[in-house]
Amino acid sequence: MNIEKNKSSLNINENIISIIPYLGIILAYFEITRWFCWIVPMIIFFIEKKSILVKKHSVIAFLIYVIQLILFGVIYLLFSSNEVCAWGSCQEIPRYLTTNGKNIIITISVLISIFNIFSIYKAYKGEFFDIPGLNEILNHIPRNLHTKK
């Protein structure tokens, strides 16, 4: 589905604005910005008043981040091991990821990064794409939510 190149309510090309949420999610790979990078898509979603393209790409970026968090949490719970401290008097037993868990997280990180790059490309071209399972969520975003005509 191809969308005309229009200005967003921020008076910037909507294709440029629609890549910002994905760039915000890429910040999740850095230690300092990991815990608040999810805010970037939400800020863009609520600031944008006119473009449905920007709103839908903001929701997609946010959902990618949520899916990534859920997958990493499940992998951490399934593939972590309790190791007894060598010193014998540990207050709490730390949990360490096994090698299989680290390999799975690295693989998922690479796949999500490739998907983010593809999403940035599609957003810049002004296109939507079909994501199985997420399109139902995207269709519930009403066209008139926070939009002015």
C-alpha positions as CSV (number, residue, x, y, z in Angstrom):
1,M,0.0,0.0,0.0
2,N,1.6,3.2,-1.1
3,I,0.9,6.5,0.6
4,E,1.3,10.0,-0.8
5,K,4.3,12.0,0.6
6,N,2.7,14.6,2.8
7,K,3.7,16.8,5.6
8,S,3.0,15.6,9.1
9,S,1.5,17.9,11.7
10,L,5.1,18.7,12.8
11,N,5.5,20.2,9.3
12,I,8.2,17.6,8.3
13,N,7.8,15.0,5.6
14,E,5.8,12.1,7.2
15,N,8.3,9.5,5.8
16,I,11.1,11.0,7.8
17,I,9.0,11.2,11.0
18,S,7.8,7.6,10.5
19,I,11.4,6.2,10.8
20,I,12.1,7.9,14.1
21,P,10.2,5.3,16.2
22,Y,12.3,2.5,14.8
23,L,15.5,4.5,15.5
24,G,14.3,4.9,19.0
25,I,13.9,1.1,19.4
26,I,17.4,0.6,18.1
27,L,18.5,2.5,21.2
28,A,17.5,-0.6,23.2
29,Y,20.9,-2.2,22.3
30,F,22.7,0.5,24.3
31,E,23.0,0.2,28.0
32,I,22.2,3.8,28.9
33,T,19.1,4.1,26.8
34,R,17.7,0.5,27.2
35,W,15.1,1.3,29.8
36,F,13.4,4.3,28.2
37,C,13.7,3.7,24.4
38,W,10.1,2.5,24.3
39,I,9.1,6.1,25.0
40,V,10.2,7.3,21.6
41,P,7.4,5.6,19.6
42,M,4.8,6.6,22.1
43,I,5.9,10.3,22.0
44,I,5.8,10.3,18.2
45,F,2.4,8.6,18.4
46,F,0.8,11.2,20.7
47,I,2.6,14.2,19.1
48,E,1.5,13.4,15.6
49,K,-2.0,14.8,14.9
50,K,-2.4,14.3,11.2
51,S,-0.6,11.3,9.6
52,I,-1.9,7.8,9.9
53,L,1.3,6.5,8.4
54,V,3.3,7.9,11.3
55,K,0.9,6.6,13.9
56,K,0.9,3.1,12.5
57,H,4.6,2.9,12.2
58,S,4.9,4.2,15.8
59,V,2.6,1.4,17.0
60,I,4.6,-1.2,15.0
61,A,7.9,0.0,16.5
62,F,6.4,-0.2,20.0
63,L,5.0,-3.7,19.5
64,I,8.4,-4.9,18.1
65,Y,10.0,-3.7,21.4
66,V,7.3,-5.4,23.5
67,I,7.7,-8.6,21.6
68,Q,11.4,-8.4,22.0
69,L,11.1,-7.9,25.8
70,I,8.7,-10.8,26.2
71,L,11.0,-13.1,24.1
72,F,14.1,-12.2,26.1
73,G,12.3,-12.6,29.4
74,V,11.0,-16.1,28.4
75,I,14.5,-17.1,27.2
76,Y,16.1,-15.8,30.3
77,L,13.7,-17.8,32.5
78,L,14.1,-21.0,30.4
79,F,17.8,-20.9,29.8
80,S,19.2,-19.5,33.1
81,S,21.0,-21.5,35.6
82,N,21.7,-21.0,39.3
83,E,25.4,-21.2,40.1
84,V,26.6,-21.5,43.7
85,C,29.0,-18.8,44.7
86,A,32.6,-20.0,44.9
87,W,33.1,-18.2,48.2
88,G,30.3,-20.0,50.0
89,S,28.5,-17.1,51.6
90,C,26.4,-15.4,49.0
91,Q,23.5,-13.3,50.0
92,E,21.6,-14.2,46.8
93,I,22.3,-16.6,44.1
94,P,22.9,-14.9,40.7
95,R,21.3,-16.3,37.6
96,Y,23.5,-16.8,34.6
97,L,22.4,-17.5,31.0
98,T,23.6,-20.7,29.6
99,T,25.4,-20.8,26.3
100,N,22.3,-21.9,24.5
101,G,20.3,-19.0,25.9
102,K,23.0,-16.5,24.9
103,N,23.0,-18.0,21.3
104,I,19.2,-17.8,21.1
105,I,19.2,-14.1,22.3
106,I,21.9,-13.2,19.8
107,T,20.0,-14.9,17.0
108,I,16.7,-13.1,18.0
109,S,18.6,-9.8,18.3
110,V,20.0,-10.1,14.8
111,L,16.6,-11.0,13.4
112,I,14.9,-8.1,15.1
113,S,17.6,-5.8,13.9
114,I,17.1,-7.0,10.3
115,F,13.4,-6.5,10.7
116,N,14.0,-2.9,12.1
117,I,16.1,-2.1,9.1
118,F,13.5,-3.4,6.8
119,S,10.8,-1.4,8.7
120,I,12.9,1.8,8.4
121,Y,13.2,1.2,4.6
122,K,9.4,0.6,4.2
123,A,8.5,3.6,6.4
124,Y,10.8,5.9,4.4
125,K,9.2,4.8,1.2
126,G,5.8,5.6,2.8
127,E,4.5,2.0,2.7
128,F,2.8,-0.3,5.1
129,F,3.5,-3.9,5.2
130,D,1.6,-7.0,6.4
131,I,2.7,-8.5,9.7
132,P,0.8,-11.6,10.6
133,G,-1.0,-11.1,13.9
134,L,-0.1,-7.4,14.3
135,N,-2.4,-6.2,11.5
136,E,-5.5,-6.9,13.7
137,I,-4.0,-4.6,16.3
138,L,-3.2,-1.9,13.7
139,N,-6.7,-2.0,12.3
140,H,-8.0,-1.0,15.7
141,I,-6.2,2.4,15.4
142,P,-9.1,4.6,14.3
143,R,-8.2,7.0,11.5
144,N,-9.6,9.9,13.5
145,L,-7.7,9.2,16.7
146,H,-5.8,12.4,17.6
147,T,-6.1,13.5,14.0
148,K,-7.3,16.8,12.7
149,K,-8.8,17.3,9.3
